[in-house]
Amino acid sequence: MITSWSPSRYSKYTECPRRARYEIVQKLCPMCFKGKLSGGFGSPVSCDTCKKTVPEAPPLKRGNEIGKNIEHYVIGKEKALHAEVTHPGVVKIIKGWKDRFKHGAVKMEEQITLDAKWSPVSKFTKGAWFRGRLDVVEFVKRVAKVTDVKTGGIDKRTGMIRADKKYDDQLSSYAVSTLAQYPTVDEVEVSLLFVDCAHKNDPVVARDSINLTRKNLPIRKALWEKKVKAMLSDRVFAPRASDACRYCPFSTSKGGPCPH
């Protein structure tokens, strides 16, 4: 069973419970379908049976590279921004984070780990109920401004942002977990920053409807407890066939164990 959740785990489960079982519970190798994967968190992911290393998808590799550069630039480990971070508005925002980081008002890649009562626990806690990571959180008095940095998500023809609804659950989980983590914060404002946005367009997408006050925190907590209940109690992990099966490494068309 899946015993803990994160925004990415929940997204993966809602797309297809069967794939979630292969990747999260079994850690099944997508190349030989026999071995178990290990590694990650900055190190190569490899199979204990076929000994192959899982290649990192180019868009993911690029996103991780740019994200790490932005983090290191803000905290002072790198002197220059990535060559592909050129949007004037994006650069201005990042430089603002850098200035406020020096005064302790900004945190980068902030980890949040909670138990089943929504109480903060150490990130080293085994079996923690929730794990999340905030790209950027900025504190302005008693307001926390959470920004999720995105690469991609752009219409290649127009340069316009494709701010899909798929981001809403992610931002909602960030809002509720931030209030749970920081008891002195009264409100959380969430937004997306699209690094690859065309220069003529605003790179920031605010999600005002997902912003959260402490007064409404119990309602949002109850909502998320209901949303993740199916995932955390599932023992069957029924496959959810869709057009996405074409891209799934475990699909029957690729020789995988899934019936679809």
C-alpha positions as CSV (number, residue, x, y, z in Angstrom):
1,M,0.0,0.0,0.0
2,I,1.0,3.6,-0.4
3,T,1.4,4.9,3.2
4,S,2.4,8.6,2.6
5,W,1.6,11.2,0.1
6,S,3.0,14.2,-1.7
7,P,1.7,16.4,-4.5
8,S,3.5,14.3,-7.1
9,R,2.3,11.0,-5.7
10,Y,-1.3,12.2,-5.6
11,S,-1.0,13.4,-9.2
12,K,0.5,10.1,-10.3
13,Y,-2.2,8.1,-8.5
14,T,-5.1,10.1,-9.9
15,E,-3.7,9.6,-13.5
16,C,-3.4,5.8,-13.1
17,P,-3.4,3.8,-9.8
18,R,-1.8,0.8,-11.5
19,R,1.2,2.9,-12.7
20,A,1.4,4.4,-9.2
21,R,1.7,0.9,-7.8
22,Y,4.5,-0.1,-10.2
23,E,6.5,3.1,-9.6
24,I,5.8,3.9,-5.9
25,V,5.0,0.6,-4.2
26,Q,7.0,-1.9,-6.3
27,K,9.6,0.5,-7.7
28,L,9.5,-1.8,-10.7
29,C,12.2,-1.4,-13.3
30,P,10.6,0.0,-16.5
31,M,13.2,-1.7,-18.7
32,C,13.3,-5.4,-17.6
33,F,10.1,-5.4,-15.5
34,K,11.7,-7.7,-13.0
35,G,14.1,-5.7,-10.8
36,K,13.7,-3.0,-8.3
37,L,14.9,0.6,-8.7
38,S,17.1,2.4,-6.3
39,G,18.8,5.7,-6.2
40,G,17.5,9.2,-7.0
41,F,17.7,12.4,-5.1
42,G,20.7,13.5,-7.1
43,S,22.2,10.1,-7.9
44,P,21.5,7.8,-10.8
45,V,18.4,5.6,-10.7
46,S,19.4,2.0,-11.5
47,C,17.9,-1.6,-11.5
48,D,19.2,-4.2,-9.1
49,T,18.5,-7.0,-11.7
50,C,19.3,-5.8,-15.2
51,K,21.8,-3.2,-13.8
52,K,20.7,-0.6,-16.3
53,T,20.4,3.1,-15.4
54,V,17.0,4.8,-16.1
55,P,17.7,7.7,-18.5
56,E,16.4,11.0,-17.4
57,A,13.9,12.6,-19.8
58,P,15.5,15.7,-21.5
59,P,12.7,18.1,-20.3
60,L,13.0,16.9,-16.7
61,K,16.8,17.1,-16.9
62,R,16.6,20.6,-18.2
63,G,14.0,21.6,-15.6
64,N,16.1,20.2,-12.8
65,E,19.2,22.0,-14.1
66,I,17.5,25.4,-14.3
67,G,15.8,24.9,-11.0
68,K,19.0,24.1,-9.2
69,N,20.7,27.1,-10.8
70,I,18.0,29.5,-9.6
71,E,18.3,28.1,-6.1
72,H,22.0,28.4,-6.1
73,Y,21.9,31.9,-7.5
74,V,19.5,33.1,-4.9
75,I,21.5,31.6,-2.0
76,G,24.8,32.8,-3.3
77,K,26.4,29.6,-4.6
78,E,26.3,30.7,-8.2
79,K,27.1,34.2,-9.6
80,A,25.0,34.1,-12.8
81,L,21.6,32.8,-13.8
82,H,21.2,30.0,-16.4
83,A,21.7,31.1,-20.0
84,E,18.1,30.2,-20.7
85,V,16.7,32.4,-18.0
86,T,16.3,35.6,-20.0
87,H,12.7,36.9,-19.5
88,P,13.2,40.4,-17.9
89,G,10.3,39.9,-15.5
90,V,11.6,36.5,-14.4
91,V,15.1,37.9,-13.9
92,K,13.7,40.8,-11.8
93,I,11.7,38.5,-9.6
94,I,14.7,36.1,-9.0
95,K,17.0,39.0,-8.1
96,G,14.3,40.2,-5.7
97,W,14.4,36.8,-4.0
98,K,18.2,37.0,-3.8
99,D,18.1,40.4,-2.0
100,R,15.4,39.2,0.4
101,F,17.1,35.9,1.1
102,K,20.0,37.8,2.6
103,H,17.6,39.1,5.3
104,G,16.0,35.7,6.0
105,A,12.7,36.6,4.3
106,V,13.0,33.9,1.5
107,K,13.5,30.2,1.7
108,M,14.5,28.1,-1.3
109,E,13.6,24.4,-1.8
110,E,11.9,24.3,1.6
111,Q,11.0,20.8,2.7
112,I,7.8,20.2,4.6
113,T,7.2,17.0,6.5
114,L,4.0,16.3,8.4
115,D,2.4,13.5,10.4
116,A,-1.2,12.4,10.0
117,K,-2.3,15.1,12.4
118,W,-0.8,17.8,10.1
119,S,2.0,18.5,12.7
120,P,5.5,19.2,11.5
121,V,8.1,16.5,12.0
122,S,11.7,16.0,11.0
123,K,12.4,15.3,7.4
124,F,14.2,12.2,8.5
125,T,11.0,10.7,10.0
126,K,10.3,7.3,8.6
127,G,6.7,6.8,7.5
128,A,5.9,10.5,7.5
129,W,2.3,11.1,6.3
130,F,3.1,14.1,4.0
131,R,6.2,15.3,2.2
132,G,6.4,18.4,0.1
133,R,9.0,20.8,-1.2
134,L,8.4,24.4,-2.0
135,D,10.5,26.0,-4.7
136,V,10.3,29.4,-3.1
137,V,8.5,30.7,-0.1
138,E,8.7,34.4,0.8
139,F,7.6,35.8,4.1
140,V,6.0,39.3,4.2
141,K,4.9,40.0,7.8
142,R,2.3,37.2,8.5
143,V,1.8,36.2,4.8
144,A,3.7,33.4,3.1
145,K,4.0,33.8,-0.7
146,V,4.7,30.4,-2.3
147,T,5.9,30.3,-5.9
148,D,6.3,27.2,-8.0
149,V,8.8,27.6,-10.8
150,K,8.0,26.0,-14.1
151,T,10.0,25.2,-17.2
152,G,8.0,24.3,-20.2
153,G,4.2,24.7,-20.1
154,I,4.3,27.2,-23.0
155,D,2.6,27.2,-26.4
156,K,5.5,27.0,-28.8
157,R,3.6,28.9,-31.5
158,T,2.6,31.9,-29.5
159,G,4.8,31.8,-26.4
160,M,1.6,32.0,-24.2
161,I,1.4,30.1,-20.9
162,R,-0.6,27.0,-20.7
163,A,-1.6,27.3,-17.0
164,D,-3.6,24.0,-16.9
165,K,-5.9,23.1,-14.1
166,K,-3.6,20.3,-13.3
167,Y,-1.5,22.7,-11.2
168,D,-4.4,23.6,-8.9
169,D,-4.1,20.5,-6.7
170,Q,-0.4,21.0,-6.4
171,L,-0.7,24.6,-5.3
172,S,-3.6,23.7,-2.9
173,S,-1.5,21.2,-1.2
174,Y,1.3,23.7,-0.9
175,A,-1.0,26.2,0.7
176,V,-2.4,23.9,3.4
177,S,1.0,22.3,4.2
178,T,2.6,25.8,4.5
179,L,0.1,26.9,7.1
180,A,0.6,23.6,8.9
181,Q,4.3,24.1,8.9
182,Y,4.4,27.7,10.0
183,P,2.0,28.5,12.9
184,T,2.9,32.3,12.8
185,V,1.7,32.6,9.2
186,D,-1.9,33.7,8.8
187,E,-2.3,33.5,5.0
188,V,-0.7,31.8,2.1
189,E,-0.7,33.2,-1.5
190,V,0.3,30.8,-4.3
191,S,1.5,31.4,-7.8
192,L,3.3,29.9,-10.8
193,L,6.4,31.4,-12.4
194,F,6.9,30.3,-16.0
195,V,10.6,30.7,-16.9
196,D,10.1,30.0,-20.6
197,C,7.3,32.5,-21.1
198,A,7.6,34.8,-24.1
199,H,9.2,38.2,-23.2
200,K,6.0,40.1,-24.2
201,N,3.9,38.1,-21.7
202,D,3.6,38.2,-17.9
203,P,5.4,35.1,-16.5
204,V,3.4,35.0,-13.3
205,V,0.1,33.2,-13.0
206,A,-1.6,33.9,-9.7
207,R,-4.2,31.4,-8.3
208,D,-6.2,33.7,-6.0
209,S,-8.9,31.1,-5.6
210,I,-6.4,28.7,-4.0
211,N,-5.0,31.2,-1.6
212,L,-5.7,30.1,2.0
213,T,-6.2,31.9,5.3
214,R,-5.8,30.2,8.7
215,K,-9.5,30.6,9.3
216,N,-10.3,28.3,6.4
217,L,-7.5,25.9,7.1
218,P,-9.7,23.2,8.8
219,I,-11.9,23.1,5.6
220,R,-8.9,22.6,3.3
221,K,-7.4,20.0,5.6
222,A,-10.7,18.0,5.6
223,L,-10.8,18.3,1.8
224,W,-7.3,16.9,1.4
225,E,-7.9,14.1,3.9
226,K,-10.9,13.0,1.8
227,K,-9.0,13.3,-1.5
228,V,-6.1,11.1,-0.4
229,K,-8.2,8.5,1.4
230,A,-8.7,6.4,-1.7
231,M,-5.0,6.4,-2.5
232,L,-3.9,5.5,1.1
233,S,-6.4,2.7,1.4
234,D,-6.1,1.2,-2.1
235,R,-5.1,-2.5,-2.3
236,V,-6.1,-3.2,-5.9
237,F,-4.6,-0.3,-7.9
238,A,-6.9,-0.9,-10.9
239,P,-5.5,0.4,-14.2
240,R,-7.1,3.5,-15.6
241,A,-6.9,3.2,-19.4
242,S,-6.5,6.4,-21.3
243,D,-4.6,8.0,-24.2
244,A,-1.7,8.3,-21.7
245,C,-1.1,4.5,-22.0
246,R,0.8,5.2,-25.2
247,Y,3.5,6.9,-23.2
248,C,3.5,4.6,-20.2
249,P,6.7,2.4,-20.0
250,F,4.6,-0.4,-18.3
251,S,2.0,-0.6,-21.1
252,T,1.5,-3.9,-22.8
253,S,2.5,-2.4,-26.1
254,K,6.0,-1.9,-24.6
255,G,6.1,-5.4,-23.2
256,G,5.1,-4.3,-19.7
257,P,3.0,-6.0,-17.1
258,C,-0.1,-3.8,-17.5
259,P,-3.0,-5.2,-19.5
260,H,-3.5,-1.9,-21.3
